[in-house]
Amino acid sequence: MPVYEYHPRELAQISVLREARGLDLEQVQERSKMALEHEEFVLTAPQEGGKLTTLDIASWHRIEWARIAHVMAKQHMSVTPRTTTSA
C-alpha cells in the first residue's frame, strides 16, 4: 500500500486551513497581517542555505492566509464553522 508523504508546503497550507476554520473575514485579515509581520521578522534572522528554513514556512503561511482572505473578501463568505463533537 503506497504511503503519501506530504510536502512541507502542503503541511503549511493544511495548518493554516485548520486554524482558519470558523473565523470571519476580519479575523482572517488579522492573521494574514500577523503572518506578514512574522515573515518580515524571520527575514532579519540569518538563514541556512540549501535547507528548508523558517523563512520558507513563514512565507507559505503568509501566502495561504492572503489567499484565504482574498477569496473570502471577493466571495463575501466565511470559512466553514468548526464542529464540536461530544465524547
KABELBEL-V429831 format. One record per residue. N is the residue number from 1. RES is the residue in one letter. OMEGA is omega as a letter, one per 20 degrees, with the letter a starting at -180 (NA if undefined). NEAR is the number of other C-alpha atoms within 8 Angstrom. Layout:
N/RES/OMEGA/NEAR  N/RES/OMEGA/NEAR
//
This chain:
1/M/a/2  2/P/r/3  3/V/r/4  4/Y/r/4  5/E/a/4  6/Y/r/6  7/H/a/6  8/P/r/7  9/R/r/8  10/E/r/8  11/L/r/9  12/A/r/11  13/Q/a/11  14/I/a/8  15/S/r/8  16/V/r/11  17/L/r/8  18/R/a/7  19/E/a/6  20/A/a/9  21/R/r/10  22/G/a/9  23/L/r/10  24/D/a/8  25/L/a/11  26/E/r/6  27/Q/r/8  28/V/r/13  29/Q/r/11  30/E/r/8  31/R/r/9  32/S/r/12  33/K/r/8  34/M/r/8  35/A/r/12  36/L/r/10  37/E/r/8  38/H/r/9  39/E/r/12  40/E/r/8  41/F/a/8  42/V/r/10  43/L/a/8  44/T/a/6  45/A/r/6  46/P/a/5  47/Q/r/6  48/E/a/6  49/G/r/4  50/G/a/4  51/K/r/5  52/L/a/6  53/T/r/8  54/T/r/7  55/L/r/10  56/D/a/8  57/I/r/12  58/A/r/12  59/S/r/10  60/W/r/11  61/H/r/12  62/R/a/12  63/I/a/8  64/E/r/10  65/W/r/14  66/A/r/10  67/R/a/8  68/I/r/9  69/A/r/12  70/H/a/8  71/V/r/8  72/M/r/12  73/A/a/9  74/K/a/6  75/Q/a/6  76/H/a/6  77/M/r/7  78/S/r/9  79/V/r/10  80/T/a/6  81/P/r/7  82/R/r/6  83/T/r/4  84/T/r/4  85/T/r/4  86/S/a/3  87/A/NA/2
//
